[in-house]
């Protein structure tokens, strides 16, 4: 018996909506996404004044990074992010912190275009850099930061969003996905990186926990006691050395 198999249905080709274009497909090299603790590549970029800009450690300041493009009309994306940065720049110490907004459309967003865009938000170049550069370089940087962006139609770019905090050595310290982040929370996270470490306080806390173990805890041993005494001696020596440098005490004092 022969079973007749019906021919496959004819599927009409998909039609793009009027005015919508798709970018030409081209092979893209693999770009590893930065994670917390990774160092941002030191790529040469330009700010809104045309000056050289880098995310490298030479900045010696904590950096808060965001992403926009100047023709974005979605009030919940780029304009919202820019407004938050306008708020942040009024509350940062420019000696210890800076803001950097990277364009997602470097072909259009030249330094002059970014300067005009920043003027809408009273961007102070000493505090807030709007960053662009050669298209391949900016595209690589955006991809390294984990931002996915693609042109939907002329003048419109679909993209993800994030705010990223870099420490003074150019390492990723915190990543906050989306555009709904609270600027005060982000400022607090960035400010915590500018605070000077307090090693003596940390040692004091550790010694307090050790003293509790020695006085009433379990497992105290002569080795533990010796370790605490050694640490106390080292702390005393370091404190004395610091005082001598601060007050220039003679070497024979103490």
C-alpha positions in Angstrom: 0.0 0.0 0.0 1.3 3.4 -1.0 0.8 6.3 1.5 0.6 9.7 -0.2 2.6 12.3 1.7 1.3 15.9 1.3 3.9 18.4 0.2 5.3 20.8 2.8 3.3 24.1 3.2 4.6 27.1 1.4 5.9 29.7 3.9 6.0 33.3 2.7 9.3 35.0 3.4 9.3 37.2 6.6 8.8 40.9 5.8 10.5 43.6 7.9 8.3 46.4 9.0 8.6 49.5 7.0 11.7 51.6 7.8 13.4 48.8 9.8 16.8 47.5 8.7 18.9 44.7 9.9 22.7 45.2 10.3 24.8 43.3 7.9 26.1 40.1 9.4 29.9 40.0 9.9 32.1 37.7 11.9 32.9 39.1 15.3 35.9 38.1 17.4 35.2 36.6 20.8 35.3 39.3 23.5 35.6 38.2 27.2 33.2 40.0 29.5 34.7 41.7 32.5 33.8 40.4 35.9 34.4 41.9 39.3 38.1 42.1 40.0 39.1 42.3 36.3 41.1 45.2 35.0 39.6 47.3 32.3 41.7 47.3 29.1 43.6 50.6 28.6 42.1 51.6 25.3 42.7 55.2 24.0 39.4 57.1 23.9 38.3 60.8 23.7 36.1 62.8 26.0 33.7 65.6 25.0 36.5 68.1 24.8 38.5 65.9 22.5 41.1 65.1 25.2 42.6 61.6 25.6 40.7 59.5 28.0 41.5 56.1 29.5 40.0 53.7 32.0 43.5 52.6 33.1 45.0 52.9 36.6 46.7 56.2 35.7 43.5 58.0 36.6 44.1 57.2 40.2 40.4 57.8 40.9 37.3 55.7 41.5 35.2 55.8 38.3 31.5 55.3 37.8 30.6 54.2 34.3 27.4 54.3 32.3 26.2 54.0 28.7 24.1 56.2 26.5 23.7 57.4 22.9 22.7 60.9 22.1 19.7 60.2 19.9 18.0 57.8 22.4 14.4 58.9 23.0 13.4 56.3 25.6 12.9 58.3 28.8 13.5 55.1 30.9 16.9 54.5 29.4 19.6 57.0 28.3 17.9 60.2 29.4 17.2 58.7 32.8 20.9 57.5 33.1 22.1 61.0 32.1 19.9 62.7 34.7 21.2 60.4 37.4 24.8 61.3 36.4 23.9 65.0 36.5 22.8 64.4 40.1 25.9 62.4 40.9 28.4 65.0 39.6 27.1 67.4 42.2 27.9 65.0 45.1 31.3 63.5 44.2 34.7 64.7 45.2 36.5 65.1 41.9 39.8 64.6 43.5 38.8 61.0 44.4 36.1 60.1 42.0 35.0 60.7 38.4 32.0 59.9 36.2 32.4 58.4 32.7 29.6 57.8 30.2 30.5 55.8 27.1 28.5 56.3 23.9 26.9 53.3 22.2 27.0 55.1 18.8 30.6 56.3 18.3 30.0 56.7 14.5 27.5 59.6 15.3 28.5 60.7 18.8 31.7 62.7 18.1 33.3 64.8 20.9 31.4 67.8 19.6 28.1 65.9 19.7 28.7 64.6 23.2 29.7 68.1 24.4 26.4 69.5 23.2 24.5 66.5 24.8 26.3 67.0 28.0 25.4 70.7 28.1 21.8 69.7 28.4 22.7 68.2 31.8 25.3 70.8 32.8 28.0 68.2 32.5 31.3 69.4 34.1 34.2 67.9 32.2 36.3 68.0 35.4 33.8 65.6 37.0 31.9 63.9 34.2 33.5 62.7 30.9 31.4 61.7 28.0 33.5 59.2 26.1 33.8 58.2 22.4 36.5 57.0 20.1 37.2 54.8 17.0 34.2 52.6 16.3 36.0 49.2 16.7 37.6 50.4 19.9 34.4 51.6 21.5 32.5 48.5 20.3 35.1 46.3 22.0 35.0 48.3 25.2 31.2 48.2 25.4 31.2 44.4 24.8 33.9 43.9 27.5 31.6 45.7 29.9 28.8 43.2 29.1 26.5 45.7 27.3 24.6 44.2 24.3 23.8 46.8 21.7 22.5 46.6 18.1 21.0 49.1 15.6 17.2 48.4 15.2 16.7 51.2 12.6 18.5 54.4 11.7 19.0 56.5 14.8 17.6 53.8 17.1 19.9 51.3 19.1 18.5 48.6 21.2 20.7 47.9 24.2 21.1 46.6 27.7 22.1 49.0 30.5 24.4 48.8 33.5 26.2 51.1 36.0 29.7 49.9 36.8 32.1 51.1 39.5 35.8 50.8 39.0 38.4 51.2 41.8 41.3 53.6 41.5 43.4 50.9 39.9 41.0 50.4 37.0 39.5 47.2 38.3 35.8 46.3 38.2 34.5 46.6 41.8 30.7 46.5 41.3 28.3 45.9 38.4 24.6 47.0 38.7 22.5 45.8 35.7 19.7 47.8 34.3 18.9 51.5 34.4 16.8 51.5 37.6 19.7 51.8 40.0 19.5 54.4 42.9 22.2 57.0 42.5 22.7 57.4 46.2 23.3 53.7 46.6 25.8 53.7 43.8 27.5 56.8 45.3 27.8 55.0 48.6 29.4 52.0 46.9 31.9 54.2 45.1 32.7 56.3 48.2 33.5 53.2 50.1 36.4 52.6 47.7 37.8 56.0 48.3 38.1 55.5 52.1 41.6 54.8 53.3 42.1 51.4 54.8 42.3 51.1 58.5 44.7 48.2 59.2 45.1 49.0 62.9 41.3 48.9 63.4 41.1 45.5 61.6 43.9 44.2 63.7 42.2 45.5 66.9 39.0 43.6 65.9 41.0 40.4 65.3 42.8 40.8 68.6 39.5 41.4 70.4 38.1 38.1 69.0 41.4 36.3 70.0 41.2 37.8 73.5 37.7 36.5 73.8 38.9 33.0 72.9 41.8 33.2 75.4 39.6 34.5 78.3 36.6 32.3 78.0 36.7 30.5 74.7 37.6 27.0 73.8 40.7 25.7 72.3 43.2 28.3 73.6 46.7 27.0 73.4 50.2 28.2 74.1 50.7 28.5 70.3 47.6 30.8 70.1 48.9 32.9 73.0 52.3 33.2 71.3 50.7 34.2 68.0 48.7 37.0 69.7 51.8 38.3 71.4 53.8 38.3 68.2 51.0 40.3 66.4 50.9 42.8 69.3 54.6 43.3 69.0 54.4 43.8 65.3 51.5 46.3 65.7 53.5 48.2 68.3 56.6 48.4 66.1 54.6 49.5 63.1 52.8 52.2 65.2 56.1 53.5 66.6 57.6 53.7 63.1 54.5 55.6 61.8 54.8 58.0 64.7 58.5 58.6 64.1 57.7 59.4 60.4 54.8 61.7 61.3 56.6 63.6 64.1 60.2 62.9 63.1 61.1 61.4 66.5 64.8 60.7 67.0 65.7 57.0 66.4 66.8 56.5 70.0 63.5 57.6 71.5 61.0 55.2 72.9 
